[in-house]
Every structure is written in structure tokens, then in C-alpha cells.
Amino acid sequence: VTRFDTNAVHASAPQSDVHGALRTPVYDTAAFEFADSATLQGAFEGRQPAHTYSRSTNPTVEAFEQGLNTLAGGLGTVATASGMAAITEVVMALGGRDAKVVTSRYVFGNTISLLTKTLGRWGLDVQFVDMRDMAAVASAIDDRTALVFLESITNPQLQVADVAAIAEAAAGKGVPVVLDGTATTPYLFRSRDFGVAIEVLSTTKYVAGGGTSIGGAIIDTGRFDWRRHGRLADAARRFGPHALLATLRREVHRNLGGCLAPHNAYLQSLGLETLALRVERSCANAMTVAQRLAGRAGVLSVNYPGLPGSPDHAMAQRQFGDRYGGILTFELADKVACFRFMDNLTLIRRATNIGDNKTLALHPASTIYCEYKADELAPLGVSHRMIRLSVGIDDPDDVLEDLDRGLAAL
Ligand SMILES: Cc1ncc(COP(=O)(O)O)c(C=O)c1O
């Protein structure tokens, strides 16, 4: 058994490449040929593990999946084209007509749009609860509930719920918890230790690191007994603990076509190697920036789970080992002030990503949430006064100097 940093550099590297390559090559091919028809049939039937077609599996993608899975301590991992593809596949694997998802309004805006609009049209029912209100969570879970969905640190509200308590309440009713761990990654939060059934990730963010490519992942932590899930009970009889993974590989992932491209898998495997270093540095830099930004003229408030005044501080401290992620938000007087501030930055980039090596700033209300009217924003925990900062691995002194440049323009 090796440790996180060791697994990060070794787990997706090949053990026996024909040329001794230390990195899994990019297998940029759509299909794989077979010596004879019987072997090809065996591969399709799953009797002999083999790659047949890169929409289903691919060696470069598989190496990335194995690396990530080792870091998460999972049962198995399926890499996807994006974080949104990962969420879509999980909901489509576990849900169905009239199924219900219990979640929070404090999740990524596109996730809300996916659940309520895109999948809502196919009959999915969504019930929003406050994930910090355990009584509300427990009473929302009923026999139509296919899954409970939450984020480890919600984006951009930065709320942190008691994951173990929610997982226990859900498991008691035979319902799996799906956690979007994009903001924490398996480095800060080992979701299987908190009873999470499935972790989904946008690997576009911290895993890729340099903002090189879009990607996602579905990690079955192995903690949920799929025999207890109505939709997967048949698969559980056939595939045992691998019911979800088999349903994804043999049906949902294959049919939806949300596969990760081999070249992107290669880029993301590179990112995986340095995940711990970058997340550690981003967390430290975000803490420095949050502490020093609080009290600056023009800044009405700073929201960061690392600040002792944050309502989520204690929970984050307990769950994430005294590290609080790389994202913080702060409030300025109004939208005009936010735009003037943003437009006077010269180092920090104006962009919508998080988890990039570069520090990025965004005005969420006018971008990710631009479809919502002003009065619809408050329940989503977003306001026109809010700036989101994803603090990278650039020097926090330079980041603070640039923030001061923006503030000085107000
Ligand atoms: C928490 C969270 N989940 C999911 C996503 C979607 O991921 P992707 O952009 O890789 O589809 C994002 C950001 O885009 C996110 O911030």
C-alpha cells in the first residue's frame, strides 16, 4: 500500500510498455482490431477484457481512470468528456421516469439547469433542501428518491454540509449519496470514508490543473450495496458490487457517448501527478488572500470556509483536514463596482473556470447565472455584489497587489 503522493505519480504510469515508455502513450484511435471473430465476440460480450471502440474504453483513458481511482480508493472509475457528462450519466443510470433527486439550490448553476430543465423534461422530479438542515434532508428522501446530490464545497456559495450524516440518513432508506467533489478532489476529501456512494468530478478543474482540457469522472466508492437500489437491483444480481460500473460501461456511458478523448486523458493524467502540490498551494494562497482581503476598503464581506467567522469553518476543518479549498468570494457595493473592479485587474484573469493554476475572477450573477432575474438569485445564494476568485498557484502577494489595483479604481 503506497501513499497519495506516490500513487499520484505511479498509478497511471504503465508497468510494462512494449518500448518501456514511462507514460501511457496517447492511443488516438477509434477502434481496435482482433485476430479472429470469436475473440471479437468475446470482447463484446465482456468475456475477455479488451478495448474494442474508444467510445466505450481506450487504453489512455483507462490509465487515467486507474490513476484517479487509486487516489480516491474507489471500486472503479469511469472517465467522461466533462464534469457535466459525469453528472448526466449518473442521474440517467440511477433515475428514470418519475424518479426524484434530492439536492440543494447551492450546487453549480449548470447542474441545476441539467436537473430541472434538461432532465426535468424527461420526467425527473427535483426537490431542493437545505443540506445543513438534517431533518429536511431526511424527510425529503422517500421511496421515489433515486439519489441525493450535493457538492463538497458548493460553488459559488462555499457551503459545507455534514456529508457523513447525510450519507447515513440516505443509506438508512436505501438511497445513495452522489457527491460532486470538484472543489476538494480526492486529495482534500476522501468521500468513501464519509459514506458517499458515488463521487463525480469535473476533472477540468484541479485534476487537469492548468486549464488544459475539459474532463470528468464517476467514481464508485464501493460503499453502496446496489442490491438495495431498485433501478440497479437486476444489475446487482448479475454483476454484484460492480452493478453501477457495469450499467455505465454496458449501457449508459456507452449509449450517451460522453467519452473522454484520449488526448485529454493524457493531459489530465499529467495534471493528476501534481494534484497534491497544486491543491496544497492553492489552499494556502486562498487563505492568505482571504485573510488579507477582509477589511480592505470597499470590500463589504469575504466568504471563505477557512476564515474562523465562516458558518462552515468547523465542518470544513473536520472534513478537509484544515484545508479549505482554493475558492473564495467577496462582496463589493453593487454590480457597477464589481465590473469596475474586474476591469481594472491586470494580472488576475477574467474567466469562468476554477482550479486553474492562474488566479481567475468572475462575476457569477452576470455570467453563470445570467439566465436568472435579480429576484431569483437570492435563493441560489448568488448576488450582483459577489465576485468569485479561484486562487491559483501564482504568488499571493502579486494577486493581492492586483486586487488592490481593482479596489483602488472604485
Ligand atoms: C462544482 C462543479 N461541478 C461540475 C462542473 C461542470 O464541469 P465541466 O465544466 O467539466 O463540465 C463545474 C464547472 O464547470 C463545477 O464547478
The ligand as an SDF file (V2000), in Angstrom:
LIG
                    3D

 16 16  0  0  0  0  0  0  0  0999 V2000
  -18.8080   22.0250   -8.9750 C   0  0  0  0  0  0  0  0  0  0  0  0
  -18.8450   21.8160  -10.4490 C   0  0  0  0  0  0  0  0  0  0  0  0
  -19.3940   20.6960  -10.9360 N   0  0  0  0  0  0  0  0  0  0  0  0
  -19.4520   20.4590  -12.2580 C   0  0  0  0  0  0  0  0  0  0  0  0
  -18.9620   21.3680  -13.1570 C   0  0  0  0  0  0  0  0  0  0  0  0
  -19.0730   21.0490  -14.6190 C   0  0  0  0  0  0  0  0  0  0  0  0
  -17.8570   20.5700  -15.0900 O   0  0  0  0  0  0  0  0  0  0  0  0
  -17.4030   20.6680  -16.6270 P   0  0  0  0  0  0  0  0  0  0  0  0
  -17.2480   22.1140  -16.9450 O   0  0  0  0  0  0  0  0  0  0  0  0
  -16.1370   19.8900  -16.6640 O   0  0  0  0  0  0  0  0  0  0  0  0
  -18.5000   20.0410  -17.4270 O   0  0  0  0  0  0  0  0  0  0  0  0
  -18.3870   22.5600  -12.7000 C   0  0  0  0  0  0  0  0  0  0  0  0
  -17.8310   23.6040  -13.5960 C   0  0  0  0  0  0  0  0  0  0  0  0
  -17.9420   23.7590  -14.7210 O   0  0  0  0  0  0  0  0  0  0  0  0
  -18.3360   22.7800  -11.3080 C   0  0  0  0  0  0  0  0  0  0  0  0
  -17.7990   23.9100  -10.8160 O   0  0  0  0  0  0  0  0  0  0  0  0
  1  2  1  0
  2  3  1  0
  2 15  2  0
  3  4  2  0
  4  5  1  0
  5  6  1  0
  5 12  2  0
  6  7  1  0
  7  8  1  0
  8  9  2  0
  8 10  1  0
  8 11  1  0
 12 13  1  0
 12 15  1  0
 13 14  2  0
 15 16  1  0
M  END
$$$$
